[in-house]
Amino acid sequence: MNEQLDTISTYFDLVQAFNTEPAAYAAVLHPEVEQTEYPNLLYKTIQRRSFADILDNLRVGRELLRDPHFEVQRTFTAPDGTVVVEGLWQAVTTSDIGPLLRGQRLQGQLCLIFEFKDGKIYRQRRYPCYELV
């Protein structure tokens, strides 16, 4: 596996564990990271998150979801080092949230695009397509 894929795999492990320790993410996220999430079932507008915002979003997720799992289906590494990951994400809700009911399974096909700087994730674009199951 190449270095970028190792970094992404570590990042996925942290996210699936709902780890919110800044030091753990400092190993994989550039201090100037920006995560962009495009409109979807959960967010009607584009969301832009900094390093701190990513951790805050995970804290919220930890309170609202359980048993998260992301299964990577495909990866592609471009000549410039950009990595595209496609996969299936799912989790179970722990309380009623908007259109979601407690105990309901939420899943989504995700396309994630990662750009790197100094060996760390610098830009991440998320194109989620969520559905209630």
C-alpha positions in Angstrom: 0.0 0.0 0.0 1.3 3.5 -0.7 1.9 6.1 1.9 -1.2 8.1 1.1 -3.4 5.0 1.4 -1.8 4.2 4.8 -2.6 7.7 6.0 -6.2 7.4 4.8 -6.6 4.0 6.4 -5.4 5.4 9.8 -7.8 8.3 9.4 -10.7 6.0 8.7 -9.8 3.9 11.8 -9.8 7.0 14.0 -13.1 8.2 12.6 -14.8 4.8 12.9 -13.7 4.7 16.6 -15.1 8.2 17.1 -11.7 9.1 18.4 -11.6 12.9 19.2 -8.1 13.2 20.5 -6.4 16.0 18.6 -2.9 14.4 18.9 -4.1 11.2 17.1 -5.4 13.3 14.2 -2.3 15.5 14.1 -0.5 12.5 12.7 -2.7 12.3 9.6 -4.4 15.7 9.2 -2.4 18.8 8.1 -2.9 21.7 10.6 -4.5 23.7 7.7 -6.8 20.8 6.6 -10.2 21.7 5.1 -12.9 19.2 4.7 -15.7 20.1 2.3 -19.0 18.1 2.4 -21.4 18.7 -0.4 -25.2 18.9 0.2 -27.0 15.6 1.1 -29.7 14.2 3.3 -28.1 15.5 6.5 -26.8 18.9 5.3 -28.7 21.0 2.8 -25.7 23.4 2.2 -22.0 22.9 1.7 -20.2 22.3 4.9 -16.5 23.4 5.3 -14.6 22.1 8.3 -11.2 23.0 9.7 -9.2 20.7 11.9 -11.1 21.7 15.0 -14.5 21.5 13.2 -13.7 17.9 12.1 -13.2 16.9 15.7 -16.3 18.8 16.8 -18.3 17.0 14.1 -17.0 13.6 15.3 -18.0 14.5 18.9 -21.6 15.2 17.6 -21.5 11.9 15.6 -20.4 10.0 18.7 -23.5 11.3 20.6 -25.9 10.5 17.7 -24.6 7.3 16.1 -23.3 3.9 17.1 -21.6 1.0 15.2 -20.2 3.1 12.4 -18.5 1.1 9.6 -16.9 2.2 6.3 -16.2 -0.4 3.7 -13.8 0.8 1.0 -14.9 -0.5 -2.4 -12.4 1.2 -4.7 -9.4 3.5 -4.6 -7.6 5.4 -7.3 -4.4 7.3 -6.9 -3.8 10.1 -9.4 -0.3 11.0 -10.7 -0.3 14.1 -8.5 -0.9 12.0 -5.4 -4.6 12.8 -5.0 -6.5 9.8 -3.8 -10.1 9.0 -4.6 -12.0 6.5 -2.4 -15.4 5.0 -2.9 -17.1 3.1 -0.2 -20.2 2.2 1.8 -20.7 3.8 5.2 -23.3 2.9 7.7 -24.2 3.4 11.3 -27.2 3.2 13.6 -28.9 6.2 15.2 -29.1 6.5 19.0 -31.9 9.1 19.1 -34.4 10.8 16.9 -32.7 13.4 14.7 -34.6 15.2 12.0 -35.8 12.6 9.5 -33.9 9.9 11.5 -35.5 7.7 14.1 -33.7 6.0 17.0 -32.4 2.6 16.1 -32.7 3.3 12.3 -29.8 2.4 10.1 -28.3 5.1 8.0 -26.1 4.2 5.1 -24.5 6.1 2.3 -22.4 5.6 -0.7 -19.4 8.0 -0.4 -16.9 9.4 -2.8 -14.0 10.9 -0.9 -11.2 12.9 -2.6 -8.0 13.4 -0.6 -5.2 15.9 -1.4 -2.0 15.8 0.6 0.6 18.3 1.9 3.6 17.4 3.9 2.5 13.8 3.9 -0.8 14.6 5.6 -4.4 15.1 4.5 -4.7 18.7 3.4 -8.0 18.8 1.5 -10.9 16.3 1.7 -14.0 16.6 -0.5 -16.9 14.4 0.5 -19.8 13.5 -1.8 -22.2 11.5 0.3 -25.4 9.9 -0.9 -27.2 8.9 2.2 -30.3 6.7 2.5 -32.4 5.5 5.4 -32.7 1.8 5.7 
